[in-house]
């Protein structure tokens, strides 16, 4: 039997697994009968089954710069001070998706465990254990506990605002509230494809959005940019994404989907507003990509860290203008055969056209270089997007004047590929 050493005494790993299972059972049972704001107490009690203490859930803020601790159960006051994602051990666990350990209070070991709902990063769990124990030596054994907690954070968030408020370092505009309620999870990954997105300015965004859906054999995704700013722009993009989802979920083709969005925007706005967009379909079994552009920037194809080319196709007019201006020609569909490992970058003009205080554009080359370098360094796709988005903000000295959205999609190869 495989064993680990705890203070010189052999202890079967099976016993550790049993501890984790009991802790998970206790956590799930408590959460089933408690309001969302009571989850911190349930976590602390369940961690006690593991011989752990000082259990605190830290959630990433909307800009993923800080890890904000949940306040104690039932408290309306903020928790302890946030931890920086770029400057702490907790932040390293969040960035790398790996457990991190360090010196804790007294003689104890501090553990930081990433909280992942699939591949979506929610935050980290901090707790302390006695040195020399199985959990101190092999914190990866706590993954099942952290995973169960992450799923609870997602599901319990549907029933209240207590798990949402700590993620906001300042109030959202009404337009941004609409946008964040519309977005899918920022990250998805399976054996065939990885999708990772980012959007700024987080607290004022209005007219940009992205959406995706993955199922066996197919990944469908789109990026959209509505004209204008503020609440009207948010209403327009909400309509665009809803029409996109409606067409996608009824099995329509790319052309039929573009027609459906066009019809919805034309009916509601009558040429007074429009949105650019990219509608994409990736056959994840074969790597065959198809897409339609409605007046949007062409997606970029990267291979082995280098830009191969822009994937250009004759575009439609922006969505909402084609019918009103009698542009009724059938939408051209572009096609491209991807190779395993190929990367697609979809973005809005707020990325490449962002200017520094001196007037320098952020530009396509800088975007490609940053993405390639971060991925080459072994960073996960979600962390790559986070760093690129922060570089975009820093380029503008924090003054983001236009919505900026980035969507990264990587095809890993056909089923069974290594």
Secondary structure by P-SEA (a helix, b strand, c coil): cbbbbcccbbbbaaaaaaaaaaaaaaaaaaaacccccaaaaaaaaaaaaacccbbbbbbbccccccccccccccccccccbbbbccccaaaaaaaacbbbbccccccbbbbbbbbcccccccbbbbbccccccccccccccaaaaaaaaaaaaaaacccccccccccccccccaaaaaaaaaccccccccccbbbbbcccccccccccccccccccccccccccccccccaaaaaaaaaaaaaaaaaaaacccaaaaaaaaaaaaaacccccccccbbbbbbcccccccccccccccbbbbbccccccccccccccccccccccccccccbbbbbbbbcccbbbbbbccccccccccccccccaaaaaaaaaaaaaacccaaaaaaaaaaaaaaaacccccbbbbbbbbbbccccccc
